[in-house]
Amino acid sequence: MNLSQAPLQTTWRIQHIQATQDQQERARQLQEIGFLPGELVCVLTHGFPGGDPLVVRVGLSTFALRKAEAQCIELEPKAIDA
């Protein structure tokens, strides 16, 4: 699942940034602002109308991402704390 598909207000762990050859710059920019493997991420809300952009929290920072950017961020379930 990617970040654009994540249900609202649920916490996920970033697995990796998936980018095609023409999206390498976008992937680098996402990593520079904190979208790194292992970080926790949550979609707070969607823009209206059309659901774009997404308001996303990663770590302690909040960003607005376009759906095309969010689709590059592959997720895995957050591990349950023991």
C-alpha positions as CSV (number, residue, x, y, z in Angstrom):
1,M,0.0,0.0,0.0
2,N,1.2,3.5,-0.6
3,L,0.6,6.7,1.3
4,S,-2.1,8.0,-1.0
5,Q,-4.2,4.8,-0.1
6,A,-3.7,5.0,3.6
7,P,-6.9,5.4,5.7
8,L,-7.1,8.8,7.6
9,Q,-5.8,9.0,11.1
10,T,-3.9,5.7,11.1
11,T,-0.2,5.3,11.7
12,W,2.0,3.4,9.3
13,R,5.8,2.9,8.9
14,I,7.5,4.0,5.7
15,Q,8.9,0.9,4.0
16,H,10.7,2.6,1.1
17,I,10.3,5.4,-1.5
18,Q,9.3,3.8,-4.8
19,A,10.1,6.0,-7.8
20,T,10.4,5.4,-11.5
21,Q,13.4,6.7,-13.4
22,D,11.6,10.0,-14.2
23,Q,10.6,10.4,-10.6
24,Q,14.1,10.2,-9.0
25,E,14.2,13.9,-8.2
26,R,10.8,13.7,-6.4
27,A,12.0,10.7,-4.4
28,R,15.2,12.6,-3.4
29,Q,13.1,15.6,-2.3
30,L,10.8,13.4,-0.2
31,Q,13.8,11.9,1.6
32,E,15.4,15.3,2.2
33,I,12.3,16.5,4.1
34,G,12.1,13.4,6.3
35,F,10.2,10.6,4.4
36,L,12.7,7.9,5.2
37,P,12.4,4.2,5.7
38,G,11.4,3.4,9.3
39,E,9.7,6.7,10.0
40,L,6.1,6.8,11.2
41,V,3.6,8.5,9.0
42,C,-0.1,9.4,9.2
43,V,-2.5,11.0,6.8
44,L,-4.4,13.6,8.8
45,T,-6.9,14.8,6.1
46,H,-7.5,15.3,2.4
47,G,-8.0,18.5,0.6
48,F,-11.5,19.4,-0.6
49,P,-12.7,18.9,-3.3
50,G,-11.0,16.0,-5.0
51,G,-8.9,14.8,-2.1
52,D,-5.7,16.6,-3.2
53,P,-3.4,17.5,-1.4
54,L,-3.1,15.2,1.5
55,V,-2.0,16.7,4.9
56,V,0.5,14.2,6.3
57,R,2.5,14.0,9.5
58,V,5.9,12.3,9.4
59,G,7.8,12.3,12.7
60,L,7.0,15.7,14.3
61,S,6.5,17.6,11.0
62,T,3.4,18.2,9.0
63,F,3.4,18.5,5.2
64,A,0.9,18.9,2.3
65,L,1.7,16.3,-0.4
66,R,0.1,15.9,-3.8
67,K,-1.3,12.4,-4.4
68,A,1.4,11.8,-7.1
69,E,4.0,12.4,-4.4
70,A,2.2,10.3,-1.8
71,Q,2.0,7.4,-4.3
72,C,5.8,7.1,-4.2
73,I,5.8,6.3,-0.5
74,E,5.3,2.6,0.2
75,L,4.0,1.7,3.7
76,E,4.1,-1.3,6.0
77,P,2.1,-1.8,9.2
78,K,3.4,-0.1,12.3
79,A,4.9,-2.7,14.7
80,I,3.0,-3.1,17.9
81,D,5.0,-1.9,20.9
82,A,5.9,-4.7,23.3
